[in-house]
Amino acid sequence: MVELTGQSLAAALDGLEKGRFSSVELTRAHLDAVEALNPTLNAYITVTAEQALTQAAEADAVRARGEAGLLCGAPVAIKDLFCTEGVRTTAASRILSNFVPPYESTVTAQMKRDGAVSLGKTNLDEFAMGSSNMTSAFGAVQNPWRRRGDDSPLVPGGSSGGSASAVAARIALAATGTDTGGSIRQPASFCGIAGIKPTYGRCSRWGTVAFASSLDQAGPLARTVEDCAILLRSMAGFDPKDSTSVDVAVPDFRAAVGRSVKGMRIGIPAEYRAPGMPEEIERWWQQGIAWLRDAGCEIVDVSLPHTRYGLATYYIVAPAECSSNLARYDGVRFGERVEADSLDALYERSRAAGFGDEVKRRILIGTYVLSSGYYDAYYLKAQKVRSLILRDFTEAFGRVDALLTPTAPSAAFGLGEKMSDPVTMYLNDIFTVPASMAGVPGMSVPVGLDSAGLPLGLQLIGRPFDEETLFALGSALEKAAGFDHLPALRAGAVA
Ligand code: GLN
């Protein structure tokens, strides 16, 4: 019997096409797995079982008519930051805990158009602010991985931690994520799966709850590089409703998977070494370099000197934009309202009750750096440094086709760790933030386990709108690594 929840998205689509199982069977197997594992993982905030089964039955009918789209009948999960018509969308915040959007985000509308079945909405850090999923108003998410011989729960990374945990635990074939400073790549690395943040402007932001508009980008999380390629094809595309969406053709990313990487030039940036980074991350990085060399790539040392300012500038720009974006949650138009005698008091009380600590911290920082007198010293300066970060990448891409770096400076850590001061948590994003600041695409590919038995990923960074090179290189790394380890808590036993 085919193990319904253990297969890749590509294999599931093939099985559906060949009539080995129906979408209703596939969806039911996933819903059973969700029921068994979600109470522990807390990966989903909302499970839409009934809707999923209706969509699956429709998909079976559409396929029977010979009209199957790209994702027809595939059960996937949606980060609860994408607005879904008629289905509660919370951004993992108390302030949106009762928000039912009357519209569908462009990304999820395109997936629906292609026949995807939505299992539900996945948990995240509140408003996508975080690297551990600990800031969700709906509770922490668990990573399905455990350290060898140690049953204590670990974080899945963040902010797309629910999506990453669900995909790794086989309670979704694949999932959508968003990445503002690393929120697809870092959880992918922590959970032993693949994920790509495409070029800024590749996927529409319309209908996605905004965090930092000049950085936010949607992308897929899946168990294979090929599955990411399939899902991204559906998610991407020009949208006149988003003024930063770029009108370029969406290539068949899947065709780039497995393409020869012979003769490609791969840059190794000297600056991607963090103080205190475990030696084994360096070792896996060297292993990745060796694999790409064996595949025929030329390895070139490069320097991205402004990388060292990446984190500091990101944590000015992102809070600045968040403070402005989140001004709309005032208790009047959206979400929770706490009644008061005056309008000002209503705003204050609604926002005080509706936002969690991390979100409040960022609104305060953002408001401060945008305020008169500090704007030039912080915000404007950060924007200037941002241009220098982009210039580093542009110069490097004059010499190389892509860059290879570690994805994160550590493996998954324990639930509740790194919470004592915010900077310790922010350091997680040290390798992912520069590509976000520059708007260039980045992909994380699982390559191996550390000595505690936890997955580690490597990051490939590419030229703007050249995701195809990342798919070719990502699949070369994936093939060399042969990463086929399973997390301790997986749904395999269920279906
Ligand atoms: N961890 C980063 C932050 O906290 C990135 C989050 C994201 O990409 N959404 O801002």
Boltz pocket constraint, residues with backbone or C-beta under 6 A from the ligand:
constraints:
  - pocket:
      binder: B
      contacts: [[A, 127], [A, 128], [A, 129], [A, 130], [A, 131], [A, 158], [A, 159], [A, 178], [A, 179], [A, 180], [A, 181], [A, 182], [A, 183], [A, 184], [A, 211], [A, 318], [A, 429]]
      max_distance: 6.0
